Amino acid sequence: MIYELRIYTTVTGRMPNLLARFENHTLKIWEKHGIKQVGFWTTLVGPDANDLTYMLAWESLADREQKWNAFLADSGWQEAKAASEKDGIINAKVANSFLTPTKFSAIQ
């Protein structure tokens, strides 16, 4: 199992749009493609209150490649993204890392 840590830094004032897109569209499309989320967090205290941090679980990098590409090509996703950005982009920056758990990690 590998984990993908993703951090979206939103344009100031656009966090509600990003959260609504995940809640109302993205999660349903992920479910359709077998994408498993571990959790989502907003920043309470930290360097940037405009960050949404989330983690995804994958069986392998090949699993991620296949499912993520299918998600990006999904017409429902493309429509939801375009609609949510009709008043301008939501994310100023997107960062991601692929992580493997240590042998003493609570999450394996």
N, C-alpha and C positions, 0 to 999 in steps of 0.2 A: 504494500500500500504506500502510495505517495500522497502528499498533501500540497495543494497550491494555495499560497497566501496571496491575496489580491488586495491592493489598497487603491481606492479611487479618491482623488482629491477633487472635490467639486468646485465649480465656479461659485463664488460667494452668492448666497441666496438660493442656490439650486438643489441643495440637499433634499428638500421635500419632493422634488421632481424625481430624483434618483430613487429614493425610498419607495415612492408610489410605483415607479416602473418595475422594481423588483417584486414588490408585493402583489401587484395586479397583473403582471405579464410574465416577467422573466422566470420566476420560480415554476410556473405552470409549463413553460416551454422546456425548462431544464428537466422537469419530471418526464415529459414526453421523450426526451433523449437519454434518460438514465443518468443525468448528472446529479451527483449527491453533494449537498451542502452540509458542512460541519457546523457553521454558525456565522452570524453577522454581528458586527459591533460598530457603534458610532463612538467618536472620541469624546469622553467626558472631561478628561484632563490630559493634556499632551501638547505637542508642538503645533498641531493643526486641527481645529474643531470642524474643518470642512472635509475630514476624512471619513470614508466608510471602509471598514476593513472586513473582509470575509475570507473563509477558507472552504475549499472544495476537496473532496476525497476521490482519488483515482486508483484503479487497480495497477496501472502502469502508465508510462508516457505515451505508449501506443493507444491505450484506452482513452487518454485525454485528447490526443490528436484526433481520433475518430469522432468522439462525441462532441468536442468543442467545434470542430469544423461543421458538423451537421447542425449544431445550434446556430452558428453564424450564418449558415445558408438558409435557415428556416424563414419562410416568408412572414410568419407571425412575429418573429423577433425583429425582422427588418421593418415591419410596419409599426410595431410598438416603439422601436428606437426612433424612427422618423417622427412619429407623433409626439413623443416626449421631448424632442429637440426642435419642435416647430418655432419656439421662441428663442432659440439659441442653444449652443452646446451645453451639456450638463457637467462633463468632466474636464478639468483643466489638465489632469495628469492621471495616468494609470500605471501602476507598478505591480509586478508579480514575481514570485519566487516559488520554486519547487523544493519541497522539504521532505526529508525522510526521518522517521522517528528514531531516537536513540533506543537502546535496549531497555533503558530504565524509564522511558516515557509512559505516562498513563494512557496515552493514545497510541495505538499500534495500527 
